[in-house]
Amino acid sequence: KKLNHKEVERRRRETINNAIRELQELVPTTHTNKAQIIRKASEFIKKLKEKEENLVNKWTLEKIITDQAISELANSNEKLKSELEKAYREIEHRKHV
């Protein structure tokens, strides 16, 4: 029973160490201390989340502005189309006068 517990504990530590090594590869840090690697990973994730939020806000604003410009252009296009049709009718009317 004691041997089994030691094996379970060894595998648990191995899993944790592998995860910390993966973090060390993903996060820009020169630290080899496990606590520092985890701390740097936490800071890195917070910065990434902040950047993501800023980008989402920026893209949302850009989409609103773009949608507004599209709407204005569509309205302008409809107005010009109406004026063109009116001009064609005027030309046809003058041909028959």
C-alpha positions as CSV (number, residue, x, y, z in Angstrom):
1,K,0.0,0.0,0.0
2,K,2.8,2.4,0.9
3,L,4.6,1.6,-2.4
4,N,1.4,2.3,-4.4
5,H,1.1,5.7,-2.6
6,K,4.7,6.6,-3.5
7,E,4.1,5.7,-7.1
8,V,0.9,7.8,-7.2
9,E,2.7,10.7,-5.6
10,R,5.7,10.4,-8.0
11,R,3.3,10.5,-11.0
12,R,1.5,13.5,-9.6
13,R,4.8,15.4,-9.2
14,E,5.9,14.4,-12.7
15,T,2.6,15.7,-14.1
16,I,3.1,19.0,-12.2
17,N,6.7,19.3,-13.4
18,N,5.8,18.6,-17.0
19,A,3.1,21.3,-16.8
20,I,5.6,23.8,-15.4
21,R,8.1,22.9,-18.2
22,E,5.3,23.6,-20.7
23,L,4.6,26.9,-19.1
24,Q,8.3,27.8,-19.2
25,E,8.3,27.1,-23.0
26,L,5.2,29.2,-23.6
27,V,6.0,32.2,-21.4
28,P,8.8,34.6,-22.0
29,T,10.9,34.1,-18.9
30,T,14.5,33.2,-18.0
31,H,13.5,31.9,-14.6
32,T,14.0,28.3,-13.7
33,N,12.4,28.5,-10.2
34,K,9.0,26.8,-10.4
35,A,7.2,29.5,-8.4
36,Q,8.7,32.3,-10.6
37,I,7.7,30.4,-13.7
38,I,4.1,30.1,-12.5
39,R,4.1,33.8,-11.4
40,K,5.4,34.9,-14.8
41,A,2.8,32.7,-16.5
42,S,0.1,34.4,-14.5
43,E,1.4,37.9,-15.4
44,F,1.7,36.9,-19.0
45,I,-1.9,35.6,-19.2
46,K,-3.2,38.8,-17.5
47,K,-1.4,40.9,-20.1
48,L,-2.8,38.7,-23.0
49,K,-6.3,39.0,-21.6
50,E,-5.9,42.8,-21.3
51,K,-4.6,43.0,-24.9
52,E,-7.5,40.9,-26.1
53,E,-10.0,43.1,-24.4
54,N,-8.4,46.2,-25.9
55,L,-8.5,44.6,-29.4
56,V,-12.1,43.6,-29.0
57,N,-13.0,47.1,-27.9
58,K,-11.1,48.6,-30.9
59,W,-12.7,46.2,-33.4
60,T,-16.1,46.9,-32.0
61,L,-15.7,50.6,-32.4
62,E,-14.3,50.2,-35.9
63,K,-17.3,48.0,-36.8
64,I,-19.7,50.6,-35.5
65,I,-17.9,53.3,-37.5
66,T,-17.8,51.1,-40.6
67,D,-21.5,50.2,-40.3
68,Q,-22.4,53.8,-40.0
69,A,-20.3,54.7,-43.1
70,I,-22.0,51.9,-45.1
71,S,-25.4,53.1,-44.0
72,E,-24.6,56.7,-45.1
73,L,-23.2,55.5,-48.4
74,A,-26.3,53.4,-49.0
75,N,-28.5,56.4,-48.3
76,S,-26.5,58.6,-50.6
77,N,-26.6,55.9,-53.3
78,E,-30.4,55.7,-53.0
79,K,-30.7,59.5,-53.2
80,L,-28.5,59.6,-56.3
81,K,-30.4,56.8,-57.9
82,S,-33.6,58.7,-57.3
83,E,-32.2,61.9,-58.8
84,L,-30.9,59.9,-61.8
85,E,-34.4,58.4,-62.4
86,K,-35.9,61.9,-62.1
87,A,-33.4,63.2,-64.7
88,Y,-34.2,60.4,-67.1
89,R,-37.9,61.1,-66.8
90,E,-37.3,64.8,-67.4
91,I,-35.3,63.9,-70.5
92,E,-38.0,61.6,-71.8
93,H,-40.6,64.3,-71.1
94,R,-38.6,66.9,-73.0
95,K,-38.2,64.6,-76.0
96,H,-42.0,64.4,-76.4
97,V,-42.6,68.2,-76.0
